[in-house]
Amino acid sequence: MTVLVQVDDIAMTFDVSPSLLTRVIERQPKLFLHAVDGVSFEIEKGKTLALVGESGCGKSTVAKLMVGLYQPTRGNMTFDGMDAHATYKSATGLKLRERIQMIFQDPYASLNPRWIVEDIIGEPLKEHGIITDATELKAKVGDLLKSVGLSPLDGPKYPHQFSGGQRQRISIARALATNPEFLVCDEPTSALDVSVQAQV
């Protein structure tokens, strides 16, 4: 099979130092947190890979590195033969983001509370130029809501009107909107009850 994603010796270090003024006054050195160090793996087309580890070991950081939310301190990631992090910063970065989507861990933090569901799910479709007609967009959002077990009538509602499980379904619908080739799931059911986890 063809390798779709290749992560090679990726590392991410965060500067967690206090402010410059505090460091100067208290004569403190810079502090760094090594969240990820030397992670390598390959994922073939049509295959699934699970990253398993204890809480705080860097799984979410790796997920965010893969979708370009962080720039790695070291190493690289290739997607379908392209240097993903270089592509994210280039003119073709938007096209790559259409092909790679992410479902975040916390459904309460990942949805904009000021947007209605229709806008949340429709945004990737508009941003990537997949659908520009308002009527067609509304119909597509309705189809996506149905595909995750919600009603098209939920489109005009706000996230606070839904339970945690329903919010995560909205997040899943948003991630599936562009019909991505590669989906990064950051523990999408961990913030939910066991019964709701089974549904999702």
JOVENPE-V748432 format. One record per pair of residues at least 24 apart in sequence whose ideal C-beta (glycine too) atoms are under 7 Angstrom apart, sorted by the first residue. I is the first residue (numbers start at 0). J is the second residue. Records with the same first field share a line. If there is no record, write none. Layout:
I = J + J
This chain:
0 = 43 + 44 + 45
1 = 43 + 44
2 = 41 + 43
3 = 42 + 43 + 44 + 78 + 79 + 181
4 = 41 + 42 + 76 + 78 + 181
5 = 41 + 76 + 77
6 = 38 + 39 + 40 + 76
7 = 39 + 74 + 75
8 = 37 + 39 + 73 + 74
9 = 35 + 38 + 64 + 71 + 74 + 76
10 = 35 + 36 + 37 + 71 + 72 + 73 + 74
11 = 35 + 60 + 64 + 69 + 71 + 72
12 = 72
34 = 60
35 = 60 + 61
59 = 104 + 185
62 = 101 + 183 + 185
65 = 183
66 = 99 + 101 + 183
67 = 96
78 = 181
93 = 127
97 = 127 + 177
98 = 179 + 180 + 181
99 = 179 + 181
100 = 174 + 177 + 179 + 182
101 = 174 + 183 + 185
102 = 170 + 171 + 174 + 182 + 184 + 185 + 187
103 = 170 + 185
104 = 185 + 186 + 187 + 189 + 190
105 = 190
106 = 163 + 166 + 167 + 170 + 190
107 = 163 + 166
109 = 170
110 = 158 + 166 + 169 + 170
112 = 157 + 158 + 159
115 = 154 + 155 + 156 + 157
116 = 153 + 154 + 156 + 169
117 = 154 + 155
119 = 169 + 173
120 = 169 + 172 + 173 + 176
123 = 173 + 176 + 177
124 = 176
127 = 177
129 = 177
143 = 172 + 175 + 176
144 = 172
146 = 172
147 = 171 + 172
163 = 190 + 191 + 195
164 = 191 + 195 + 198 + 199
167 = 191 + 199
168 = 199
